[in-house]
Amino acid sequence: MDTFTIGGDLEVRRLGYGAMRITGEGIWGPPDDPAQAKRLLRRVVDLGVNLIDTADSYGPEVSENLIAEALHPYPDGLVIATKGGLRRDGPGQWPRDGRPERLKRCCEGSLRRLRLERIDLYQLHAPDPQVPLEDSLWALKELQDEGKVRHIGVSNVSLAELGRARAVVDVVTVQNRYNLTDRHSEEVLGACERDGIGFFPWFPLATGDLARPGGPLDELARARGATPGQLALAWLLARSPAMLPIPGTASEQHLEENLAAADIELDEAEIERLGSAA
Ligand SMILES: NC(=O)c1ccc[n+]([C@@H]2O[C@H](COP(=O)([O-])OP(=O)(O)OC[C@H]3O[C@@H](n4cnc5c(N)ncnc54)[C@H](OP(=O)(O)O)[C@@H]3O)[C@@H](O)[C@H]2O)c1
């Protein structure tokens, strides 16, 4: 699997794992079978993944706690990317909260739960319309200056917001929704690719109608002996060298299936056909 170097010093395999789906229903509370979730996390690492995305809000706290319980002490080279900046008031609710003092408390909580002295990649989960973006990023910069955060990323940003963030801190990754059927972040992706910033497309498997029987993905998948989901991931990997998909799953079978997408090389015609099908 080819690699990407985040922030000039964190080399990761380009297909990572999103640890949002190992919590309870509505990304709320513990999963039904925490032992199984921890087995899955160990399998993620055994299969060679060295980029795991999480957030304090997944559970809340559940995803980070499970990661530490399953994987600490962490193997060399494992990058755990976490986020702060959302509150959780109930299942399915994600209000934004980017107040500097709260972001600092969130980061301290993540450090404690993940049992780390420094977080490799700390991402602002989303800009808070009530707080100037610069103020939120200054808080992350202070955490970085204190040695609590190695690199800073942003999430759910427009091109203009990315520019404002980069005026305050060295942004090394962007995490925006992006997949075959949702390409609203093309411009942001372009800026990331141009400037060596990693791009995490969240919701990478939302293939929607494309996966329907007889649809363009379905037909190509059968011709390639692959699944539609694998083609959606292979297309993302082919789309840009900055692309770092983090598909989420609670199933070991799906995990293995997703990781096998890294071995699928699409030719230009297939990339074109998949891309235009969206
Ligand atoms: N920054 C943000 O605002 C934000 C928002 C959302 C997510 N994220 C991050 O992005 C990661 C990925 O996003 P996501 O989990 O929402 O979307 P996703 O990876 O596109 O889809 C996950 C869903 O697809 C299913 N799935 C996974 N592999 C499959 C396969 N091979 N075949 C069939 N179904 C499969 C999973 O169910 P099973 O468990 O049954 O496999 C799960 O319901 C998250 O884990 C999280 O780390 C970030």
The ligand as a MOL file (V3000), in Angstrom:
LIG
                    3D

  0  0  0     0  0            999 V3000
M  V30 BEGIN CTAB
M  V30 COUNTS 48 52 0 0 0
M  V30 BEGIN ATOM
M  V30 1 N -15.0650 15.0670 10.4370 0
M  V30 2 C -16.3160 14.7460 10.4880 0
M  V30 3 O -17.2080 15.5940 10.6450 0
M  V30 4 C -16.7050 13.3030 10.3200 0
M  V30 5 C -18.0570 12.9370 10.1580 0
M  V30 6 C -18.3550 11.5860 9.9900 0
M  V30 7 C -17.3430 10.6410 10.0060 0
M  V30 8 N -16.0400 11.0190 10.1880 0 CHG=1
M  V30 9 C -14.9190 10.0490 10.1920 0
M  V30 10 O -14.9250 9.3820 8.9550 0
M  V30 11 C -14.9870 7.9740 9.1600 0
M  V30 12 C -15.7430 7.3540 8.0250 0
M  V30 13 O -17.0430 7.9190 7.9050 0
M  V30 14 P -18.3700 7.0870 8.1510 0
M  V30 15 O -18.0900 5.9680 9.0990 0
M  V30 16 O -19.4450 8.0510 8.4910 0 CHG=-1
M  V30 17 O -18.7570 6.6060 6.7120 0
M  V30 18 P -18.2840 5.4240 5.7390 0
M  V30 19 O -16.9390 4.9370 6.1340 0
M  V30 20 O -18.5050 5.8800 4.3630 0
M  V30 21 O -19.3860 4.3370 6.0020 0
M  V30 22 C -19.4820 3.6030 7.1450 0
M  V30 23 C -20.7160 2.7380 7.0190 0
M  V30 24 O -20.5690 1.8540 5.9420 0
M  V30 25 C -20.6720 0.5210 6.3880 0
M  V30 26 N -19.5920 -0.2550 5.7350 0
M  V30 27 C -18.2720 -0.1280 5.9500 0
M  V30 28 N -17.5860 -1.0050 5.1580 0
M  V30 29 C -18.5260 -1.6650 4.4440 0
M  V30 30 C -18.4540 -2.6770 3.4640 0
M  V30 31 N -17.2840 -3.1690 3.0690 0
M  V30 32 N -19.6200 -3.1440 2.9280 0
M  V30 33 C -20.8020 -2.6410 3.3280 0
M  V30 34 N -20.9360 -1.6770 4.2650 0
M  V30 35 C -19.8140 -1.1900 4.8160 0
M  V30 36 C -20.5060 0.5260 7.8680 0
M  V30 37 O -21.3260 -0.4620 8.4750 0
M  V30 38 P -20.6830 -1.7880 9.1720 0
M  V30 39 O -20.2330 -1.3660 10.5120 0
M  V30 40 O -21.8010 -2.7430 9.1760 0
M  V30 41 O -19.5580 -2.2370 8.2940 0
M  V30 42 C -20.9640 1.9180 8.2490 0
M  V30 43 O -22.3570 1.9240 8.5050 0
M  V30 44 C -15.6460 7.8350 10.5400 0
M  V30 45 O -15.3940 6.5790 11.1230 0
M  V30 46 C -15.0310 8.9860 11.2740 0
M  V30 47 O -13.7360 8.6270 11.7420 0
M  V30 48 C -15.7260 12.3340 10.3440 0
M  V30 END ATOM
M  V30 BEGIN BOND
M  V30 1 1 1 2
M  V30 2 2 2 3
M  V30 3 1 2 4
M  V30 4 1 4 5
M  V30 5 2 4 48
M  V30 6 2 5 6
M  V30 7 1 6 7
M  V30 8 2 7 8
M  V30 9 1 8 9
M  V30 10 1 8 48
M  V30 11 1 9 10
M  V30 12 1 9 46
M  V30 13 1 10 11
M  V30 14 1 11 12
M  V30 15 1 11 44
M  V30 16 1 12 13
M  V30 17 1 13 14
M  V30 18 2 14 15
M  V30 19 1 14 16
M  V30 20 1 14 17
M  V30 21 1 17 18
M  V30 22 2 18 19
M  V30 23 1 18 20
M  V30 24 1 18 21
M  V30 25 1 21 22
M  V30 26 1 22 23
M  V30 27 1 23 24
M  V30 28 1 23 42
M  V30 29 1 24 25
M  V30 30 1 25 26
M  V30 31 1 25 36
M  V30 32 1 26 27
M  V30 33 1 26 35
M  V30 34 2 27 28
M  V30 35 1 28 29
M  V30 36 1 29 30
M  V30 37 2 29 35
M  V30 38 1 30 31
M  V30 39 2 30 32
M  V30 40 1 32 33
M  V30 41 2 33 34
M  V30 42 1 34 35
M  V30 43 1 36 37
M  V30 44 1 36 42
M  V30 45 1 37 38
M  V30 46 2 38 39
M  V30 47 1 38 40
M  V30 48 1 38 41
M  V30 49 1 42 43
M  V30 50 1 44 45
M  V30 51 1 44 46
M  V30 52 1 46 47
M  V30 END BOND
M  V30 END CTAB
M  END
